[in-house]
Amino acid sequence: KRTTLSSLVRRSLDSIERWAWLRRGLLARGRLYMGHTRFATSSKATLEGTHPHRWTPPQTQDVYVGWSLGHLTKQQKRLELFITHNGDLDYFDVGKITYDLGTIQSWLEHATGCARPADVDSAAIAGIMDLLRTQGCLTRSVRFGFLFGPKRTSLNYEMPAQKLFKQIGQVIDGVLQRHGIEEKTVGILNDERELLRASCVQAVVGCKLQIPLEESDVQKMVNSSVDAFFDNDLLFATQLFMRNAKGSFGLCITSSLDASRQMVIAARGQTMSVAFYPETGLVLYGSEAAAVKAGMGKSVPHEQQTQRRSRHASVVFGLGSKARGRSDSNGMFHSPDKLTFDASHESMQAGGSNQLALQSQLNEGYTKRIAAAIATLLKDLGGEICLLDWGEGMPFTSFNHRSLRPTVLMNNALTVTLVRESFVRKTMMKRMVAIEDNPLVLPLPRSKAEPVGQDIQDIPKALEKIQNDWDLGRGLNRSTAWALGRALRGRLQDKLAGKVASDAVDLLITGCEVSLWLGEQLAADLSLCFRRLVVRCISANKILGLHGLECPMPQTGHGCGSWNLQGACVLLVSHSGGSFSTLNISNLLQAATRHLFIVTSEWDTQIGKQLRQLDETSRIFSTDIGLRPAEPCSIS
């Protein structure tokens, strides 16, 4: 409790790096470090349960590649898919029927022909993604069609051998070859998809393979297989998973077919932050928002200039770039080159003039580089999927996502495409926050030999800073206090006018553990000072149990079940600004009131980001203490 785990891990890595320096030969080679804390999981702390997860061992299959170029060629490829996951997979829908995790795991073993590598739920996500990521591979597309095409009432059915899927795929491949799959453009092939479906159905029905399906189901299987062959790239496969999965997900997904240019990050019920550092070429992501600040203040090592590959050319980026974006008084980022374009269906079909136009549009951005680091938080309430593409040429997505508009970042070296599971009012660039050159965003603290002692020493300075902030009246806390006071005044006026019941809650204070205990004292003080103000304080978990479940959980012995929270003011207390229950409350209570405020350690926290999406009202009380890694609570 009096040491910092990250410092201990880094000390060990530094020792390994020094050994690499002594050996000289390893200096020019990249090194990848992966780790997993044993106690940071709801599953058993075993080696096979650690991340990243892979369900199916590497397989070599015939795959049609070249989708981003517009022309397909058949090659043998090694297929392998990895996921990392923060959260829990509880249920998954197959054919609009919901199955629990245990049933899905057993079904996956039969469907893939591979024993489960681990009993943890995250391994099952890797197995499901193996079934869904099928674009270009006929064997896996046929398997997808067999599993998801026909309608079934259970998962207990005859599962053919894996070689049958390959044989059916060869029949379909023959049809595609006769249609000139390697001569025509991808756009033309997609236009002929209806004809291809009919030809493939006729060929499969007429072959002598023993398929354990009725003829009508064979037709559904083949139609679904052809669609999967065209559509199920990494982005669409992730969307299929998120659409049918129940639980909480902070996901990173990579496939050997896409790893040269793409990866997918997804969030629902768990937070995921992504930060972009154009000067150093870093893209950082993680479920802890503070973690993506690790690149702040870092520079490109070894040389003053480094030649970095861009989308269409090699561009020299210097460290002293002046063309930074700016952040406004509220800390939101404004880009000098908000460059977006439409990777439309027509541009993929043409493959000529439209693609040259897109290249020209991208190249124009070289004179307007963004050097400031920026970050965004994926929407975890309704769910959001983020595709990162750093490949040459146009950013590629399947035909289901041709209407999406990618955003160009990292000085034209990267595009970001977002798929939203729910309505989001702001565009991606308007949701970005500058995390460098922004006085409202605090850097990560330096490692201390005695973090607990340092926290205790910092208490007087922190209290003095808070007092000075209120006395000077120039900080955002005064603006937030004015907004909260105005909301409470409006609430009391509505009571006087008879619009609200006299016993309705005026101010609800909520949080977890230590934050909750501080909130209880504040509620007691407010009730003592303002006798007509109805102030209540209760755990965020109890509110979730009562209002956040499909089947409400009665809070026996507590009167919160009768509280009227419609239009009430809510004060959330969370030092980290990311406590799971308090974060969920910040989303849940938006249906009951728009008067939501938070007391937290700094302006840029996960809950703060959620509340800033509501409107322009100042809603954040910040202690400006920042991240405190010490486990015991003192200054925090």
DRENMAR-247739 format. One line per 2 residues: number of its first residue (from 0); their letters; for each residue x, y, z of C-alpha. Coordinates in steps of 0.2 Angstrom, whole numbers. Each point is the difference from the previous one (the first is absolute). Example, Ala and Ser with C-alpha at 12.3 -4.5 7.8 and 13.67 -1.06 7.14 Angstrom:
0) as) 62,-22,39; 6,17,-3 $
END
This chain:
0) kr) 0,0,0; 15,12,2 $
2) tt) 7,-4,-18; -6,3,-17 $
4) ls) -2,-15,-11; 3,9,-16 $
6) sl) 17,6,6; 5,-18,5 $
8) vr) -5,-7,-17; 9,14,-9 $
10) rs) 16,-3,10; 0,-18,-6 $
12) ld) -3,5,-18; 14,13,2 $
14) si) 12,-14,5; -5,-10,-15 $
16) er) 3,15,-11; 17,3,7 $
18) wa) 5,-18,-4; -7,3,-18 $
20) wl) 12,15,-1; 15,-11,5 $
22) rr) -4,-13,-13; -1,14,-13 $
24) gl) -8,-11,-13; -17,2,8 $
26) la) 0,19,-1; -6,1,-18 $
28) rg) -14,-13,3; -18,4,7 $
30) rl) -5,-8,16; -17,-3,7 $
32) ym) -4,-1,18; -17,-7,6 $
34) gh) -6,-3,18; -16,-3,10 $
36) tr) -2,3,19; -6,-15,8 $
38) fa) -13,8,11; -8,12,-12 $
40) ts) -12,-13,-7; -17,-8,6 $
42) sk) 6,-17,-7; 13,-11,8 $
44) at) 18,7,0; 7,-14,-11 $
46) le) 13,2,-15; -13,-6,-13 $
48) gt) -12,13,6; 12,15,-4 $
50) hp) -2,11,-15; 1,1,-15 $
52) hr) -11,-15,-4; -1,-11,-15 $
54) wt) -13,-14,-2; 6,-9,-17 $
56) pp) 18,-4,-2; 8,7,-16 $
58) qt) -7,-8,-16; 5,2,-18 $
60) qd) -14,4,-12; -3,6,-18 $
62) vy) -6,18,2; -4,13,-13 $
64) vg) 10,16,4; 1,17,-8 $
66) ws) -17,7,6; 7,18,3 $
68) lg) 8,0,-17; -16,-5,-9 $
70) hl) 7,-16,-8; 0,-17,8 $
72) tk) 13,-14,-1; 0,-16,9 $
74) qq) 15,-4,11; 3,-12,15 $
76) kr) 0,10,16; 3,-5,18 $
78) le) -16,4,10; 1,5,18 $
80) lf) -10,12,11; 3,8,17 $
82) it) -10,10,12; 3,9,16 $
84) hn) -15,3,11; -5,10,15 $
86) gd) -17,-5,6; -12,-15,0 $
88) ld) -9,-10,-14; -16,-6,9 $
90) yf) -11,-5,-15; 0,-1,-19 $
92) dv) -14,-1,-13; 0,-12,-14 $
94) gk) -15,0,-11; -9,13,11 $
96) it) 1,-13,15; 11,5,15 $
98) yd) 12,-13,7; 10,1,16 $
100) lg) 19,-1,0; 2,-18,4 $
102) ti) -11,-5,-15; 9,11,-12 $
104) qs) 17,-7,6; -6,-18,-4 $
106) wl) -7,5,-17; 16,9,-4 $
108) eh) 9,-16,2; -11,-10,-12 $
110) at) -1,15,-12; 19,3,-1 $
112) gc) 6,-18,3; 12,7,13 $
114) ar) -1,-3,19; -2,15,10 $
116) pa) 18,7,5; -7,7,16 $
118) dv) -16,1,10; 0,19,1 $
120) ds) -13,10,-9; 13,10,-10 $
122) aa) 6,-15,-9; -18,-3,-6 $
124) ia) 0,17,-8; 15,-5,-10 $
126) gi) -9,-16,-5; -15,10,-6 $
128) md) 10,12,-9; 9,-15,-9 $
130) ll) -18,-4,-6; -4,17,-6 $
132) rt) 16,7,-8; -2,-9,-17 $
134) qg) 2,13,-14; 10,-8,-14 $
136) cl) 1,-17,7; -13,-12,-8 $
138) tr) 3,-14,13; -4,11,14 $
140) sv) -14,9,-9; -9,-17,-3 $
142) rf) 2,-4,18; -8,17,5 $
144) gf) -14,-4,-13; -3,-17,8 $
146) lf) 0,7,18; -10,16,-2 $
148) gp) -10,-2,-17; -13,-13,4 $
150) kr) -12,4,15; 1,-13,14 $
152) ts) -8,-1,17; 16,-6,10 $
154) ln) 18,-3,-2; -1,-19,1 $
156) ye) 0,-5,-18; 11,-11,-11 $
158) mp) 17,9,-3; 9,-6,-16 $
160) aq) 19,-2,-1; 10,15,-4 $
162) kl) 5,-8,-16; -18,2,-7 $
164) fk) 1,19,2; 16,-1,-11 $
166) qi) -8,-11,-13; -15,12,-1 $
168) gq) 11,14,-1; 9,-8,-15 $
170) vi) -16,-2,-9; -4,19,3 $
172) dg) 17,4,-5; -2,-8,-17 $
174) vl) -16,11,-3; 10,16,5 $
176) qr) 14,-5,-12; -12,-2,-14 $
178) hg) -7,17,3; 18,7,-1 $
180) ie) 3,4,18; 18,4,-3 $
182) ek) -3,11,-15; -14,11,5 $
184) tv) 0,14,13; -7,-3,17 $
186) gi) -13,13,-3; -6,-9,-16 $
188) ln) 0,-17,10; -11,8,13 $
190) de) -12,6,-13; -2,-17,-6 $
192) re) -2,-8,17; -18,-5,-3 $
194) ll) 5,-10,-15; 15,-7,9 $
196) ra) -12,-6,14; -12,-9,-12 $
198) sc) 14,-8,-10; 9,-6,17 $
200) vq) -17,-7,6; -3,-10,-16 $
202) av) 18,-7,1; 0,-5,18 $
204) vg) -18,-8,-1; 6,-9,-16 $
206) ck) 16,-7,8; 1,-17,8 $
208) lq) 6,6,17; -10,-7,15 $
210) ip) -6,16,8; -10,-3,16 $
212) le) -13,13,-5; -17,1,-9 $
214) es) 1,7,-17; -8,17,5 $
216) dv) 13,1,14; 14,-3,-12 $
218) qk) -6,15,-10; 1,11,16 $
220) mv) 17,-7,4; 7,4,-17 $
222) ns) -8,18,-1; 7,3,18 $
224) sv) 17,-7,-6; 2,12,-15 $
226) da) -5,15,11; 13,-5,13 $
228) ff) 13,-2,-14; -3,18,-5 $
230) dn) -5,9,16; 8,-8,15 $
232) dl) 16,10,2; 7,4,17 $
234) lf) -11,15,3; -16,-8,-5 $
236) at) 4,-16,10; 3,11,15 $
238) ql) -17,8,-3; -9,-17,-1 $
240) fm) 8,-5,16; -5,16,9 $
242) rn) -18,-1,-7; -3,-17,7 $
244) ak) 11,-1,16; -6,5,17 $
246) gs) 12,5,14; 13,14,1 $
248) fg) 14,2,-12; 16,9,-2 $
250) lc) 7,-9,-15; 16,1,-12 $
252) it) -1,-12,-14; 13,-5,-13 $
254) ss) 1,-13,-14; 15,-6,-10 $
256) ld) -10,5,-16; -1,18,6 $
258) as) 15,3,12; 10,8,-14 $
260) rq) -12,15,0; -15,-1,12 $
262) mv) -5,-4,17; -17,3,9 $
264) ia) -4,7,17; -18,-1,7 $
266) ar) -8,5,16; -17,-3,8 $
268) gq) -3,0,19; 19,2,2 $
270) tm) 10,16,-4; 13,0,-14 $
272) sv) 11,15,-3; 11,3,-15 $
274) af) 14,14,-2; 9,5,-15 $
276) yp) 18,8,0; 4,6,-17 $
278) et) 18,6,4; 5,-17,7 $
280) gl) -11,-12,-10; -8,-7,15 $
282) vl) -18,-6,1; -4,-5,18 $
284) yg) -16,-9,6; -7,-7,16 $
286) se) -14,-2,12; 8,12,12 $
288) aa) -1,18,-7; 16,5,9 $
290) av) 10,-13,-8; -1,8,-17 $
292) ka) 9,15,7; 16,-10,1 $
294) gm) 7,8,-16; -2,18,6 $
296) gk) 17,9,-1; 9,-14,-9 $
298) sv) 10,3,-16; 6,-10,-14 $
300) ph) 16,-9,6; 18,1,-9 $
302) eq) -3,13,-13; -7,17,-2 $
304) qt) -10,-5,-15; -7,-17,-4 $
306) qr) -6,-6,-17; -17,-8,3 $
308) rs) -11,-8,-13; -16,8,-4 $
310) rh) -15,-5,-11; 6,4,-17 $
312) as) 18,6,3; 15,1,12 $
314) vv) -1,16,9; 13,7,12 $
316) fg) -8,6,16; 11,11,12 $
318) lg) -2,1,19; -2,19,0 $
320) sk) -16,1,-10; -10,16,2 $
322) ar) -16,-5,-8; -9,-6,15 $
324) gr) -18,0,3; -7,11,14 $
326) sd) -11,-3,15; -13,12,5 $
328) sn) -4,7,17; -9,-16,4 $
330) gm) 14,-11,-5; -8,-7,-16 $
332) fh) 11,-3,-15; -2,10,-16 $
334) sp) 9,-7,-15; 8,11,-13 $
336) dk) -2,-14,-13; -16,-9,4 $
338) lt) 2,-11,-15; -14,-13,-4 $
340) fd) -5,-9,-15; -13,-12,-7 $
342) as) 7,-17,-4; -16,-3,-10 $
344) he) -6,-15,-10; 3,10,-16 $
346) sm) 18,3,4; 3,-18,3 $
348) qa) -8,-5,-17; 9,13,-10 $
350) gg) 17,-3,8; 7,14,-12 $
352) sn) -5,18,0; -9,0,17 $
354) ql) 15,-9,9; 12,13,-8 $
356) al) -11,14,7; 0,-8,17 $
358) qs) 19,-1,-1; 1,18,-5 $
360) ql) -11,5,15; 11,-10,12 $
362) ne) 16,7,-7; -7,18,2 $
364) gy) 1,-3,19; 19,-1,0 $
366) tk) 1,19,1; -12,0,15 $
368) ri) 7,-12,13; -7,-2,17 $
370) aa) 14,-3,13; -10,2,16 $
372) ai) -5,-17,8; -19,-3,1 $
374) at) -11,-13,8; -18,-6,0 $
376) ll) -11,-12,10; -10,-12,-9 $
378) kd) -19,0,5; -2,-14,12 $
380) lg) -18,3,3; -8,-5,-16 $
382) ge) 16,-8,-7; 13,6,-13 $
384) ic) 13,-8,-11; 15,8,-6 $
386) ll) 10,-6,-16; 18,6,-1 $
388) dw) 8,-1,-17; 18,4,-4 $
390) ge) 1,-9,-17; 5,7,-17 $
392) gm) -13,6,-11; -18,4,5 $
394) pf) -7,-6,17; -9,-16,-4 $
396) ts) -17,-6,7; -12,-12,-7 $
398) fn) -16,5,-9; -11,1,15 $
400) hr) 11,14,6; 2,10,-16 $
402) sl) -10,15,7; 11,2,15 $
404) rp) 12,15,-1; 18,-3,7 $
406) tv) 9,13,8; 18,3,-4 $
408) lm) 13,2,14; 18,-2,4 $
410) nn) 5,12,-14; -9,-11,-13 $
412) al) 9,-16,6; -16,-7,8 $
414) tv) -19,0,-2; -13,-3,13 $
416) tl) -17,-7,-4; -14,0,13 $
418) vr) -15,-11,1; -12,5,13 $
420) es) -13,-12,7; -10,15,7 $
422) fv) -3,18,-6; 15,12,4 $
424) rk) -3,18,-3; 18,6,-2 $
426) tm) 12,-5,-14; 16,-8,5 $
428) mk) 11,16,-2; -12,10,11 $
430) rm) 2,-14,14; 19,1,-1 $
432) va) 9,8,15; 17,7,-2 $
434) ie) 11,-9,14; 16,10,-4 $
436) dn) 0,19,1; -16,0,10 $
438) pl) 0,7,18; -15,-10,5 $
440) vl) 8,-17,-3; 13,-5,13 $
442) pl) 15,-11,-5; 3,-17,8 $
444) pr) 10,2,17; 18,-4,1 $
446) sk) 3,-17,9; 5,2,18 $
448) ae) 9,-11,12; -13,3,13 $
450) pv) -16,4,-8; -10,-1,16 $
452) gq) 11,12,9; 0,12,-15 $
454) di) -19,0,0; 0,5,19 $
456) qd) 13,14,-3; -10,7,-15 $
458) ip) -16,2,11; 4,18,6 $
460) ka) 5,6,-18; -16,-8,-8 $
462) le) -12,8,13; 9,17,-2 $
464) ki) -2,-2,-19; -18,-4,1 $
466) qn) -3,15,12; 9,12,-12 $
468) dw) -10,-6,-14; -16,5,8 $
470) dl) 7,16,7; 6,6,-17 $
472) gr) -16,-5,-9; 9,-3,-17 $
474) gl) -2,-19,0; -13,-12,-7 $
476) nr) -6,-5,17; -8,17,3 $
478) st) -9,-2,-17; -6,-17,5 $
480) aw) -6,6,17; -10,14,-8 $
482) al) -8,-14,-11; -4,-11,15 $
484) gr) -7,14,10; -11,6,-14 $
486) al) -7,-18,-2; -3,-1,18 $
488) rg) -9,17,0; -11,-6,-14 $
490) rl) -4,-16,9; -6,10,15 $
492) qd) -10,12,-10; -9,-14,-9 $
494) kl) -4,-7,18; -7,17,5 $
496) ag) -11,0,-16; -7,-17,4 $
498) kv) 8,-8,-16; 11,-12,11 $
500) as) -6,-10,15; 7,8,16 $
502) da) 9,-16,5; 8,-3,-17 $
504) vd) 19,-1,1; 9,16,-4 $
506) ll) 18,-6,1; 6,-18,-2 $
508) it) 18,-3,5; 7,-17,-5 $
510) gc) 17,-9,-2; 9,-16,6 $
512) ev) 10,-4,16; 11,15,6 $
514) sl) -9,12,-13; -17,-6,7 $
516) wl) 6,3,18; 6,18,-4 $
518) ge) -17,2,-9; -10,-5,15 $
520) ql) 9,13,11; -4,14,-14 $
522) aa) -18,-6,0; -1,2,19 $
524) dl) 8,17,0; -11,6,-14 $
526) sl) -16,-6,9; 6,9,16 $
528) cf) 3,16,-9; -15,0,-13 $
530) rr) -15,-7,10; -12,1,-15 $
532) lv) 12,-9,-12; -4,-18,-2 $
534) vr) 17,-8,-1; 3,-19,-1 $
536) ci) 16,-10,-1; 1,-19,-5 $
538) sa) 12,-12,-8; 1,0,-19 $
540) nk) -1,-19,0; -17,1,9 $
542) il) -7,12,-13; 6,-12,-14 $
544) gl) -8,-14,9; -17,9,1 $
546) hg) 0,9,-17; 14,-8,-11 $
548) le) -6,-18,-2; -14,-8,-11 $
550) cp) -6,-8,17; 2,13,14 $
552) mp) 8,-6,15; -9,7,16 $
554) qt) 11,9,12; -7,-7,16 $
556) gh) 0,12,15; 4,15,-11 $
558) gc) -12,13,-5; 7,4,-17 $
560) gs) -13,-10,-9; -13,14,4 $
562) wn) 12,14,-5; -6,11,-14 $
564) lq) 15,5,-10; -8,8,-15 $
566) ga) 8,17,-3; 11,-2,16 $
568) cv) 18,7,0; 13,-15,2 $
570) ll) 17,2,6; 12,-14,-4 $
572) vs) 16,-2,10; 14,-10,-7 $
574) hs) 19,4,2; 5,-10,-16 $
576) gg) -16,5,-10; -1,-17,-6 $
578) sf) -7,-11,14; -11,-13,-9 $
580) st) -16,3,10; 1,19,1 $
582) ln) 4,0,-19; -15,-10,-4 $
584) is) -11,11,11; 6,15,-10 $
586) nl) -8,-8,-15; -15,-8,8 $
588) lq) -7,16,9; 1,10,-16 $
590) aa) -17,-7,-3; -7,7,16 $
592) tr) 9,17,1; 12,11,-10 $
594) hl) 7,8,16; 15,-11,2 $
596) fi) 17,5,8; 16,-8,6 $
598) vt) 13,3,13; 16,-8,-7 $
600) se) 19,1,0; 2,9,-17 $
602) wd) -10,7,-14; 4,-13,-13 $
604) tq) -8,-16,8; -11,-14,-8 $
606) ig) -16,7,10; 5,17,-5 $
608) kq) 0,-4,-18; -17,-8,1 $
610) lr) -7,15,9; 8,12,-13 $
612) ql) -10,-8,-14; -17,6,8 $
614) de) 2,19,-4; 11,15,3 $
616) ts) -4,1,19; 16,-1,11 $
618) ri) -3,-16,10; 17,-5,7 $
620) fs) 7,5,18; 19,-4,-1 $
622) td) 12,-2,14; 14,1,-12 $
624) ig) 9,-14,10; 2,-11,-15 $
626) lr) 4,-19,-1; 6,-7,16 $
628) pa) 6,-18,-1; 2,-3,19 $
630) ep) -13,-12,5; -4,7,18 $
632) cs) -12,15,-1; 7,16,7 $
634) is) 2,15,-11; -12,-9,-13 $
END
